């Protein structure tokens, strides 16, 4: 009986560690962020004078998808790399 309870306890600890190490389902996704922020290209390229409502919503959603410091770092790296792919983006507008 003692052996069975030890095995169950060990299995429980293993399960707990596995769950703790899993990334949240709705965490930051670089691809999703880049696709979402395509809504902002006309503003960032100075085609539109103000960002659209869909752009503002996309920025809010991307920000909400990175609530932790590691996710914020991942978002920063992702979006910095994405900006480098577009030569005509107005950096001042991106800061806004």
PDB file as gemmi writes it, atoms N, CA and C in Angstrom:
CRYST1    1.000    1.000    1.000  90.00  90.00  90.00 P 1                      
ATOM      1  N   UNK A   1       0.823  -1.191   0.000  1.00  0.00           N  
ATOM      2  CA  UNK A   1       0.000   0.000   0.000  1.00  0.00           C  
ATOM      3  C   UNK A   1       0.864   1.251   0.000  1.00  0.00           C  
ATOM      4  N   UNK A   2       1.965   1.224   0.785  1.00  0.00           N  
ATOM      5  CA  UNK A   2       2.856   2.376   0.855  1.00  0.00           C  
ATOM      6  C   UNK A   2       3.478   2.659  -0.512  1.00  0.00           C  
ATOM      7  N   UNK A   3       3.807   1.602  -1.229  1.00  0.00           N  
ATOM      8  CA  UNK A   3       4.421   1.737  -2.545  1.00  0.00           C  
ATOM      9  C   UNK A   3       3.461   2.402  -3.530  1.00  0.00           C  
ATOM     10  N   UNK A   4       2.194   2.048  -3.478  1.00  0.00           N  
ATOM     11  CA  UNK A   4       1.185   2.628  -4.374  1.00  0.00           C  
ATOM     12  C   UNK A   4       0.982   4.111  -4.080  1.00  0.00           C  
ATOM     13  N   UNK A   5       0.952   4.494  -2.816  1.00  0.00           N  
ATOM     14  CA  UNK A   5       0.758   5.905  -2.476  1.00  0.00           C  
ATOM     15  C   UNK A   5       1.974   6.739  -2.873  1.00  0.00           C  
ATOM     16  N   UNK A   6       3.170   6.156  -2.785  1.00  0.00           N  
ATOM     17  CA  UNK A   6       4.389   6.852  -3.211  1.00  0.00           C  
ATOM     18  C   UNK A   6       4.359   7.076  -4.722  1.00  0.00           C  
ATOM     19  N   UNK A   7       3.905   6.091  -5.475  1.00  0.00           N  
ATOM     20  CA  UNK A   7       3.816   6.219  -6.923  1.00  0.00           C  
ATOM     21  C   UNK A   7       2.795   7.285  -7.327  1.00  0.00           C  
ATOM     22  N   UNK A   8       1.658   7.305  -6.656  1.00  0.00           N  
ATOM     23  CA  UNK A   8       0.622   8.290  -6.937  1.00  0.00           C  
ATOM     24  C   UNK A   8       1.131   9.690  -6.604  1.00  0.00           C  
ATOM     25  N   UNK A   9       1.831   9.818  -5.464  1.00  0.00           N  
ATOM     26  CA  UNK A   9       2.392  11.106  -5.068  1.00  0.00           C  
ATOM     27  C   UNK A   9       3.410  11.588  -6.108  1.00  0.00           C  
ATOM     28  N   UNK A  10       4.296  10.702  -6.552  1.00  0.00           N  
ATOM     29  CA  UNK A  10       5.305  11.046  -7.564  1.00  0.00           C  
ATOM     30  C   UNK A  10       4.666  11.449  -8.886  1.00  0.00           C  
ATOM     31  N   UNK A  11       3.629  10.730  -9.267  1.00  0.00           N  
ATOM     32  CA  UNK A  11       2.907  11.059 -10.495  1.00  0.00           C  
ATOM     33  C   UNK A  11       2.228  12.420 -10.376  1.00  0.00           C  
ATOM     34  N   UNK A  12       1.668  12.699  -9.203  1.00  0.00           N  
ATOM     35  CA  UNK A  12       1.032  13.996  -8.967  1.00  0.00           C  
ATOM     36  C   UNK A  12       2.035  15.146  -9.080  1.00  0.00           C  
ATOM     37  N   UNK A  13       3.219  14.975  -8.510  1.00  0.00           N  
ATOM     38  CA  UNK A  13       4.273  15.997  -8.588  1.00  0.00           C  
ATOM     39  C   UNK A  13       4.688  16.199 -10.043  1.00  0.00           C  
ATOM     40  N   UNK A  14       4.867  15.114 -10.774  1.00  0.00           N  
ATOM     41  CA  UNK A  14       5.240  15.205 -12.187  1.00  0.00           C  
ATOM     42  C   UNK A  14       4.176  15.950 -12.988  1.00  0.00           C  
ATOM     43  N   UNK A  15       2.916  15.653 -12.736  1.00  0.00           N  
ATOM     44  CA  UNK A  15       1.816  16.332 -13.412  1.00  0.00           C  
ATOM     45  C   UNK A  15       1.805  17.819 -13.076  1.00  0.00           C  
ATOM     46  N   UNK A  16       2.009  18.148 -11.816  1.00  0.00           N  
ATOM     47  CA  UNK A  16       2.037  19.542 -11.376  1.00  0.00           C  
ATOM     48  C   UNK A  16       3.168  20.310 -12.056  1.00  0.00           C  
ATOM     49  N   UNK A  17       4.349  19.720 -12.138  1.00  0.00           N  
ATOM     50  CA  UNK A  17       5.479  20.371 -12.796  1.00  0.00           C  
ATOM     51  C   UNK A  17       5.231  20.554 -14.296  1.00  0.00           C  
ATOM     52  N   UNK A  18       4.605  19.583 -14.926  1.00  0.00           N  
ATOM     53  CA  UNK A  18       4.290  19.671 -16.348  1.00  0.00           C  
ATOM     54  C   UNK A  18       3.310  20.805 -16.619  1.00  0.00           C  
ATOM     55  N   UNK A  19       2.270  20.909 -15.821  1.00  0.00           N  
ATOM     56  CA  UNK A  19       1.271  21.966 -15.989  1.00  0.00           C  
ATOM     57  C   UNK A  19       1.898  23.331 -15.743  1.00  0.00           C  
ATOM     58  N   UNK A  20       2.765  23.444 -14.749  1.00  0.00           N  
ATOM     59  CA  UNK A  20       3.405  24.723 -14.432  1.00  0.00           C  
ATOM     60  C   UNK A  20       4.331  25.180 -15.561  1.00  0.00           C  
ATOM     61  N   UNK A  21       4.929  24.245 -16.293  1.00  0.00           N  
ATOM     62  CA  UNK A  21       5.868  24.592 -17.356  1.00  0.00           C  
ATOM     63  C   UNK A  21       5.181  24.926 -18.676  1.00  0.00           C  
ATOM     64  N   UNK A  22       3.901  24.622 -18.800  1.00  0.00           N  
ATOM     65  CA  UNK A  22       3.196  24.855 -20.061  1.00  0.00           C  
ATOM     66  C   UNK A  22       2.972  26.337 -20.285  1.00  0.00           C  
ATOM     67  N   UNK A  23       3.078  26.749 -21.545  1.00  0.00           N  
ATOM     68  CA  UNK A  23       2.814  28.130 -21.921  1.00  0.00           C  
ATOM     69  C   UNK A  23       1.304  28.325 -22.007  1.00  0.00           C  
ATOM     70  N   UNK A  24       0.806  29.497 -21.600  1.00  0.00           N  
ATOM     71  CA  UNK A  24      -0.631  29.722 -21.687  1.00  0.00           C  
ATOM     72  C   UNK A  24      -1.125  29.613 -23.128  1.00  0.00           C  
ATOM     73  N   UNK A  25      -2.348  29.140 -23.281  1.00  0.00           N  
ATOM     74  CA  UNK A  25      -2.918  28.934 -24.607  1.00  0.00           C  
ATOM     75  C   UNK A  25      -3.044  30.248 -25.368  1.00  0.00           C  
ATOM     76  N   UNK A  26      -3.439  31.300 -24.703  1.00  0.00           N  
ATOM     77  CA  UNK A  26      -3.642  32.564 -25.395  1.00  0.00           C  
ATOM     78  C   UNK A  26      -2.514  33.542 -25.099  1.00  0.00           C  
ATOM     79  N   UNK A  27      -1.262  33.066 -25.151  1.00  0.00           N  
ATOM     80  CA  UNK A  27      -0.093  33.904 -24.967  1.00  0.00           C  
ATOM     81  C   UNK A  27       0.261  34.631 -26.254  1.00  0.00           C  
ATOM     82  N   UNK A  28       1.393  35.301 -26.251  1.00  0.00           N  
ATOM     83  CA  UNK A  28       1.817  36.091 -27.404  1.00  0.00           C  
ATOM     84  C   UNK A  28       2.185  35.195 -28.573  1.00  0.00           C  
ATOM     85  N   UNK A  29       1.745  35.576 -29.766  1.00  0.00           N  
ATOM     86  CA  UNK A  29       2.103  34.897 -31.005  1.00  0.00           C  
ATOM     87  C   UNK A  29       2.619  35.946 -31.980  1.00  0.00           C  
ATOM     88  N   UNK A  30       3.856  35.807 -32.392  1.00  0.00           N  
ATOM     89  CA  UNK A  30       4.466  36.777 -33.298  1.00  0.00           C  
ATOM     90  C   UNK A  30       3.691  36.863 -34.616  1.00  0.00           C  
ATOM     91  N   UNK A  31       3.348  35.729 -35.174  1.00  0.00           N  
ATOM     92  CA  UNK A  31       2.631  35.720 -36.450  1.00  0.00           C  
ATOM     93  C   UNK A  31       1.282  36.418 -36.336  1.00  0.00           C  
ATOM     94  N   UNK A  32       0.543  36.111 -35.288  1.00  0.00           N  
ATOM     95  CA  UNK A  32      -0.767  36.737 -35.082  1.00  0.00           C  
ATOM     96  C   UNK A  32      -0.602  38.250 -34.910  1.00  0.00           C  
ATOM     97  N   UNK A  33       0.420  38.657 -34.160  1.00  0.00           N  
ATOM     98  CA  UNK A  33       0.660  40.089 -33.941  1.00  0.00           C  
ATOM     99  C   UNK A  33       0.961  40.799 -35.259  1.00  0.00           C  
ATOM    100  N   UNK A  34       1.838  40.214 -36.064  1.00  0.00           N  
ATOM    101  CA  UNK A  34       2.197  40.854 -37.339  1.00  0.00           C  
ATOM    102  C   UNK A  34       1.001  40.952 -38.276  1.00  0.00           C  
ATOM    103  N   UNK A  35       0.203  39.907 -38.344  1.00  0.00           N  
ATOM    104  CA  UNK A  35      -0.982  39.936 -39.201  1.00  0.00           C  
ATOM    105  C   UNK A  35      -1.973  40.980 -38.689  1.00  0.00           C  
ATOM    106  N   UNK A  36      -2.165  41.031 -37.369  1.00  0.00           N  
ATOM    107  CA  UNK A  36      -3.090  42.008 -36.783  1.00  0.00           C  
ATOM    108  C   UNK A  36      -2.666  43.435 -37.085  1.00  0.00           C  
ATOM    109  N   UNK A  37      -1.379  43.694 -36.981  1.00  0.00           N  
ATOM    110  CA  UNK A  37      -0.879  45.056 -37.140  1.00  0.00           C  
ATOM    111  C   UNK A  37      -0.797  45.517 -38.595  1.00  0.00           C  
ATOM    112  N   UNK A  38      -1.114  44.629 -39.527  1.00  0.00           N  
ATOM    113  CA  UNK A  38      -1.214  45.059 -40.931  1.00  0.00           C  
ATOM    114  C   UNK A  38      -2.290  46.136 -41.083  1.00  0.00           C  
ATOM    115  N   UNK A  39      -3.234  46.164 -40.133  1.00  0.00           N  
ATOM    116  CA  UNK A  39      -4.288  47.181 -40.128  1.00  0.00           C  
ATOM    117  C   UNK A  39      -3.708  48.591 -40.007  1.00  0.00           C  
ATOM    118  N   UNK A  40      -2.472  48.687 -39.538  1.00  0.00           N  
ATOM    119  CA  UNK A  40      -1.855  49.992 -39.253  1.00  0.00           C  
ATOM    120  C   UNK A  40      -0.938  50.485 -40.379  1.00  0.00           C  
ATOM    121  N   UNK A  41      -0.753  49.708 -41.421  1.00  0.00           N  
ATOM    122  CA  UNK A  41       0.211  50.084 -42.455  1.00  0.00           C  
ATOM    123  C   UNK A  41      -0.089  51.419 -43.125  1.00  0.00           C  
ATOM    124  N   UNK A  42      -1.347  51.709 -43.396  1.00  0.00           N  
ATOM    125  CA  UNK A  42      -1.649  52.979 -44.072  1.00  0.00           C  
ATOM    126  C   UNK A  42      -1.267  54.172 -43.203  1.00  0.00           C  
ATOM    127  N   UNK A  43      -1.437  54.070 -41.904  1.00  0.00           N  
ATOM    128  CA  UNK A  43      -1.026  55.137 -40.996  1.00  0.00           C  
ATOM    129  C   UNK A  43       0.497  55.195 -40.895  1.00  0.00           C  
ATOM    130  N   UNK A  44       1.129  54.047 -40.757  1.00  0.00           N  
ATOM    131  CA  UNK A  44       2.584  54.000 -40.592  1.00  0.00           C  
ATOM    132  C   UNK A  44       3.325  54.421 -41.855  1.00  0.00           C  
ATOM    133  N   UNK A  45       2.690  54.305 -42.998  1.00  0.00           N  
ATOM    134  CA  UNK A  45       3.290  54.722 -44.271  1.00  0.00           C  
ATOM    135  C   UNK A  45       2.865  56.128 -44.677  1.00  0.00           C  
ATOM    136  N   UNK A  46       2.210  56.848 -43.781  1.00  0.00           N  
ATOM    137  CA  UNK A  46       1.742  58.220 -44.015  1.00  0.00           C  
ATOM    138  C   UNK A  46       0.695  58.336 -45.107  1.00  0.00           C  
ATOM    139  N   UNK A  47      -0.023  57.280 -45.378  1.00  0.00           N  
ATOM    140  CA  UNK A  47      -1.126  57.328 -46.342  1.00  0.00           C  
ATOM    141  C   UNK A  47      -2.362  57.889 -45.650  1.00  0.00           C  
ATOM    142  N   UNK A  48      -2.561  57.493 -44.390  1.00  0.00           N  
ATOM    143  CA  UNK A  48      -3.683  57.996 -43.588  1.00  0.00           C  
ATOM    144  C   UNK A  48      -3.135  58.949 -42.530  1.00  0.00           C  
ATOM    145  N   UNK A  49      -3.918  59.989 -42.225  1.00  0.00           N  
ATOM    146  CA  UNK A  49      -3.481  60.978 -41.241  1.00  0.00           C  
ATOM    147  C   UNK A  49      -3.586  60.482 -39.807  1.00  0.00           C  
ATOM    148  N   UNK A  50      -4.565  59.634 -39.559  1.00  0.00           N  
ATOM    149  CA  UNK A  50      -4.751  59.092 -38.214  1.00  0.00           C  
ATOM    150  C   UNK A  50      -4.903  57.579 -38.311  1.00  0.00           C  
ATOM    151  N   UNK A  51      -4.563  56.861 -37.236  1.00  0.00           N  
ATOM    152  CA  UNK A  51      -4.750  55.401 -37.279  1.00  0.00           C  
ATOM    153  C   UNK A  51      -6.234  55.054 -37.275  1.00  0.00           C  
ATOM    154  N   UNK A  52      -6.575  54.016 -37.973  1.00  0.00           N  
ATOM    155  CA  UNK A  52      -7.975  53.573 -38.015  1.00  0.00           C  
ATOM    156  C   UNK A  52      -8.364  52.929 -36.690  1.00  0.00           C  
ATOM    157  N   UNK A  53      -9.649  52.794 -36.496  1.00  0.00           N  
ATOM    158  CA  UNK A  53     -10.152  52.119 -35.297  1.00  0.00           C  
ATOM    159  C   UNK A  53      -9.646  50.682 -35.262  1.00  0.00           C  
ATOM    160  N   UNK A  54      -9.615  50.028 -36.408  1.00  0.00           N  
ATOM    161  CA  UNK A  54      -9.140  48.643 -36.443  1.00  0.00           C  
ATOM    162  C   UNK A  54      -7.649  48.562 -36.089  1.00  0.00           C  
ATOM    163  N   UNK A  55      -6.886  49.576 -36.451  1.00  0.00           N  
ATOM    164  CA  UNK A  55      -5.467  49.631 -36.070  1.00  0.00           C  
ATOM    165  C   UNK A  55      -5.346  49.759 -34.557  1.00  0.00           C  
ATOM    166  N   UNK A  56      -6.090  50.677 -33.977  1.00  0.00           N  
ATOM    167  CA  UNK A  56      -6.047  50.877 -32.520  1.00  0.00           C  
ATOM    168  C   UNK A  56      -6.463  49.615 -31.780  1.00  0.00           C  
ATOM    169  N   UNK A  57      -7.490  48.941 -32.297  1.00  0.00           N  
ATOM    170  CA  UNK A  57      -7.929  47.684 -31.685  1.00  0.00           C  
ATOM    171  C   UNK A  57      -6.847  46.618 -31.792  1.00  0.00           C  
ATOM    172  N   UNK A  58      -6.183  46.566 -32.940  1.00  0.00           N  
ATOM    173  CA  UNK A  58      -5.108  45.586 -33.140  1.00  0.00           C  
ATOM    174  C   UNK A  58      -3.961  45.834 -32.170  1.00  0.00           C  
ATOM    175  N   UNK A  59      -3.582  47.100 -31.991  1.00  0.00           N  
ATOM    176  CA  UNK A  59      -2.514  47.434 -31.048  1.00  0.00           C  
ATOM    177  C   UNK A  59      -2.911  47.026 -29.637  1.00  0.00           C  
ATOM    178  N   UNK A  60      -4.146  47.306 -29.250  1.00  0.00           N  
ATOM    179  CA  UNK A  60      -4.629  46.909 -27.920  1.00  0.00           C  
ATOM    180  C   UNK A  60      -4.606  45.401 -27.741  1.00  0.00           C  
ATOM    181  N   UNK A  61      -5.016  44.671 -28.762  1.00  0.00           N  
ATOM    182  CA  UNK A  61      -5.035  43.211 -28.687  1.00  0.00           C  
ATOM    183  C   UNK A  61      -3.626  42.633 -28.590  1.00  0.00           C  
ATOM    184  N   UNK A  62      -2.699  43.199 -29.364  1.00  0.00           N  
ATOM    185  CA  UNK A  62      -1.318  42.720 -29.310  1.00  0.00           C  
ATOM    186  C   UNK A  62      -0.741  42.991 -27.930  1.00  0.00           C  
ATOM    187  N   UNK A  63      -1.004  44.169 -27.404  1.00  0.00           N  
ATOM    188  CA  UNK A  63      -0.503  44.510 -26.060  1.00  0.00           C  
ATOM    189  C   UNK A  63      -1.097  43.574 -25.011  1.00  0.00           C  
ATOM    190  N   UNK A  64      -2.359  43.267 -25.121  1.00  0.00           N  
ATOM    191  CA  UNK A  64      -3.016  42.374 -24.158  1.00  0.00           C  
ATOM    192  C   UNK A  64      -2.512  40.938 -24.280  1.00  0.00           C  
ATOM    193  N   UNK A  65      -2.009  40.563 -25.440  1.00  0.00           N  
ATOM    194  CA  UNK A  65      -1.534  39.191 -25.637  1.00  0.00           C  
ATOM    195  C   UNK A  65      -0.145  38.964 -25.043  1.00  0.00           C  
ATOM    196  N   UNK A  66       0.477  40.025 -24.540  1.00  0.00           N  
ATOM    197  CA  UNK A  66       1.808  39.903 -23.944  1.00  0.00           C  
ATOM    198  C   UNK A  66       1.816  40.493 -22.534  1.00  0.00           C  
ATOM    199  N   UNK A  67       1.129  39.845 -21.591  1.00  0.00           N  
ATOM    200  CA  UNK A  67       1.013  40.427 -20.251  1.00  0.00           C  
ATOM    201  C   UNK A  67       2.240  40.233 -19.351  1.00  0.00           C  
ATOM    202  N   UNK A  68       3.086  39.274 -19.669  1.00  0.00           N  
ATOM    203  CA  UNK A  68       4.233  38.995 -18.808  1.00  0.00           C  
ATOM    204  C   UNK A  68       5.507  39.583 -19.398  1.00  0.00           C  
ATOM    205  N   UNK A  69       6.524  39.747 -18.579  1.00  0.00           N  
ATOM    206  CA  UNK A  69       7.793  40.292 -19.066  1.00  0.00           C  
ATOM    207  C   UNK A  69       8.412  39.433 -20.174  1.00  0.00           C  
ATOM    208  N   UNK A  70       8.443  38.109 -20.041  1.00  0.00           N  
ATOM    209  CA  UNK A  70       8.994  37.305 -21.146  1.00  0.00           C  
ATOM    210  C   UNK A  70       8.210  37.490 -22.446  1.00  0.00           C  
ATOM    211  N   UNK A  71       6.889  37.593 -22.341  1.00  0.00           N  
ATOM    212  CA  UNK A  71       6.078  37.799 -23.552  1.00  0.00           C  
ATOM    213  C   UNK A  71       6.300  39.199 -24.124  1.00  0.00           C  
ATOM    214  N   UNK A  72       6.478  40.186 -23.255  1.00  0.00           N  
ATOM    215  CA  UNK A  72       6.782  41.538 -23.736  1.00  0.00           C  
ATOM    216  C   UNK A  72       8.112  41.567 -24.477  1.00  0.00           C  
ATOM    217  N   UNK A  73       9.104  40.849 -23.953  1.00  0.00           N  
ATOM    218  CA  UNK A  73      10.403  40.767 -24.648  1.00  0.00           C  
ATOM    219  C   UNK A  73      10.232  40.100 -26.010  1.00  0.00           C  
ATOM    220  N   UNK A  74       9.471  39.020 -26.025  1.00  0.00           N  
ATOM    221  CA  UNK A  74       9.216  38.308 -27.277  1.00  0.00           C  
ATOM    222  C   UNK A  74       8.504  39.227 -28.275  1.00  0.00           C  
ATOM    223  N   UNK A  75       7.528  39.995 -27.795  1.00  0.00           N  
ATOM    224  CA  UNK A  75       6.803  40.933 -28.656  1.00  0.00           C  
ATOM    225  C   UNK A  75       7.739  42.005 -29.198  1.00  0.00           C  
ATOM    226  N   UNK A  76       8.601  42.513 -28.349  1.00  0.00           N  
ATOM    227  CA  UNK A  76       9.542  43.547 -28.766  1.00  0.00           C  
ATOM    228  C   UNK A  76      10.468  43.023 -29.863  1.00  0.00           C  
ATOM    229  N   UNK A  77      11.027  41.853 -29.651  1.00  0.00           N  
ATOM    230  CA  UNK A  77      11.910  41.264 -30.663  1.00  0.00           C  
ATOM    231  C   UNK A  77      11.166  41.001 -31.965  1.00  0.00           C  
ATOM    232  N   UNK A  78       9.965  40.478 -31.848  1.00  0.00           N  
ATOM    233  CA  UNK A  78       9.142  40.164 -33.025  1.00  0.00           C  
ATOM    234  C   UNK A  78       8.845  41.415 -33.836  1.00  0.00           C  
ATOM    235  N   UNK A  79       8.356  42.458 -33.149  1.00  0.00           N  
ATOM    236  CA  UNK A  79       7.926  43.661 -33.861  1.00  0.00           C  
ATOM    237  C   UNK A  79       9.102  44.480 -34.360  1.00  0.00           C  
ATOM    238  N   UNK A  80      10.229  44.439 -33.654  1.00  0.00           N  
ATOM    239  CA  UNK A  80      11.431  45.117 -34.136  1.00  0.00           C  
ATOM    240  C   UNK A  80      11.904  44.475 -35.439  1.00  0.00           C  
ATOM    241  N   UNK A  81      11.884  43.164 -35.488  1.00  0.00           N  
ATOM    242  CA  UNK A  81      12.267  42.447 -36.707  1.00  0.00           C  
ATOM    243  C   UNK A  81      11.277  42.721 -37.836  1.00  0.00           C  
ATOM    244  N   UNK A  82      10.001  42.819 -37.505  1.00  0.00           N  
ATOM    245  CA  UNK A  82       8.973  43.082 -38.516  1.00  0.00           C  
ATOM    246  C   UNK A  82       9.138  44.472 -39.115  1.00  0.00           C  
ATOM    247  N   UNK A  83       9.452  45.462 -38.282  1.00  0.00           N  
ATOM    248  CA  UNK A  83       9.630  46.838 -38.761  1.00  0.00           C  
ATOM    249  C   UNK A  83      10.796  46.910 -39.739  1.00  0.00           C  
ATOM    250  N   UNK A  84      11.828  46.138 -39.502  1.00  0.00           N  
ATOM    251  CA  UNK A  84      13.003  46.147 -40.373  1.00  0.00           C  
ATOM    252  C   UNK A  84      12.669  45.682 -41.798  1.00  0.00           C  
ATOM    253  N   UNK A  85      11.573  44.964 -41.954  1.00  0.00           N  
ATOM    254  CA  UNK A  85      11.177  44.467 -43.279  1.00  0.00           C  
ATOM    255  C   UNK A  85      10.494  45.535 -44.129  1.00  0.00           C  
ATOM    256  N   UNK A  86      10.090  46.637 -43.511  1.00  0.00           N  
ATOM    257  CA  UNK A  86       9.386  47.706 -44.220  1.00  0.00           C  
ATOM    258  C   UNK A  86      10.244  48.962 -44.191  1.00  0.00           C  
ATOM    259  N   UNK A  87      10.716  49.380 -45.340  1.00  0.00           N  
ATOM    260  CA  UNK A  87      11.646  50.512 -45.391  1.00  0.00           C  
ATOM    261  C   UNK A  87      10.964  51.871 -45.266  1.00  0.00           C  
ATOM    262  N   UNK A  88       9.691  51.964 -45.602  1.00  0.00           N  
ATOM    263  CA  UNK A  88       9.025  53.261 -45.639  1.00  0.00           C  
ATOM    264  C   UNK A  88       8.178  53.573 -44.405  1.00  0.00           C  
ATOM    265  N   UNK A  89       8.302  52.800 -43.357  1.00  0.00           N  
ATOM    266  CA  UNK A  89       7.517  53.070 -42.157  1.00  0.00           C  
ATOM    267  C   UNK A  89       8.037  54.320 -41.458  1.00  0.00           C  
ATOM    268  N   UNK A  90       7.118  55.134 -41.011  1.00  0.00           N  
ATOM    269  CA  UNK A  90       7.460  56.351 -40.248  1.00  0.00           C  
ATOM    270  C   UNK A  90       7.610  55.944 -38.783  1.00  0.00           C  
ATOM    271  N   UNK A  91       8.845  55.984 -38.301  1.00  0.00           N  
ATOM    272  CA  UNK A  91       9.115  55.536 -36.927  1.00  0.00           C  
ATOM    273  C   UNK A  91       8.401  56.425 -35.904  1.00  0.00           C  
ATOM    274  N   UNK A  92       8.275  57.724 -36.176  1.00  0.00           N  
ATOM    275  CA  UNK A  92       7.571  58.619 -35.247  1.00  0.00           C  
ATOM    276  C   UNK A  92       6.113  58.212 -35.111  1.00  0.00           C  
ATOM    277  N   UNK A  93       5.523  57.789 -36.199  1.00  0.00           N  
ATOM    278  CA  UNK A  93       4.127  57.343 -36.159  1.00  0.00           C  
ATOM    279  C   UNK A  93       3.994  56.026 -35.398  1.00  0.00           C  
ATOM    280  N   UNK A  94       4.972  55.170 -35.538  1.00  0.00           N  
ATOM    281  CA  UNK A  94       4.932  53.901 -34.813  1.00  0.00           C  
ATOM    282  C   UNK A  94       5.002  54.135 -33.308  1.00  0.00           C  
ATOM    283  N   UNK A  95       5.755  55.122 -32.888  1.00  0.00           N  
ATOM    284  CA  UNK A  95       5.858  55.435 -31.469  1.00  0.00           C  
ATOM    285  C   UNK A  95       4.513  55.934 -30.931  1.00  0.00           C  
ATOM    286  N   UNK A  96       3.766  56.651 -31.759  1.00  0.00           N  
ATOM    287  CA  UNK A  96       2.438  57.137 -31.336  1.00  0.00           C  
ATOM    288  C   UNK A  96       1.545  55.967 -31.028  1.00  0.00           C  
TER     289      UNK A  96                                                      
END                                                                             
